[in-house]
Amino acid sequence: MTDWLEHTVQIEVETPVQQVWELWSDLEQMPRWMKWIDSVKVLEEDPSLSRWKLASGGFEFSWLSRITKLTKYQIIQWESVDGLPNRGAIRFYDRGSDRSIVKLTISYGIPGILGKLMDNLFLGRVVESTIHADLERFRTYAQSAYENAQP
C-alpha cells in the first residue's frame, strides 16, 4: 500500500515564457537547478521517456518517467512508469512584460509503512522547502540566461 503526498510551489520569473519553456523543457539540464536530481537522460528511442536519478543524504532512487501531456509554453505533465512512484506537472503562465509564472506540482508515493515511520508533515516541509529552493535557483538561472542573450 502506497500513500501519496503532493506539493505545489510557484514562482515569478522575470523572463519571457518562451525562454522559461525552452530552459525547462530541456529535461537533461534539470540537475543545474534541482538539488536532489543527480541526472536525467532522455531516451533516444522514445523522447517521451526519460530516466531520472535522485540522490540525497545517502539515499538514491531512479525511475523511468513518461511525458503524458505537453502543450508548448503551457504545461509539461508526467508520471513514472517504473521505479520511484511519482507524477506531476510544470505549468507556465505568461505575465507579459518579460515575466512568467512557473508552477510545479509534484506527487510521490511512499510505502505505507515508511509513511507511518516518518512524520508526513516533517517530510512535506522538507520536500516543499527543497522544491521552493529549486525554483529560486531556476529563476536565477533563467534570468541570467535571458540577460546574457540580450544585445
Summary of the structure (lengths in Angstrom):
residues: 151
radius of gyration: 15.8
end to end distance: 55.1
largest distance: 55.8
contacts: 416
relative contact order: 0.26
helix: 34%
strand: 46%
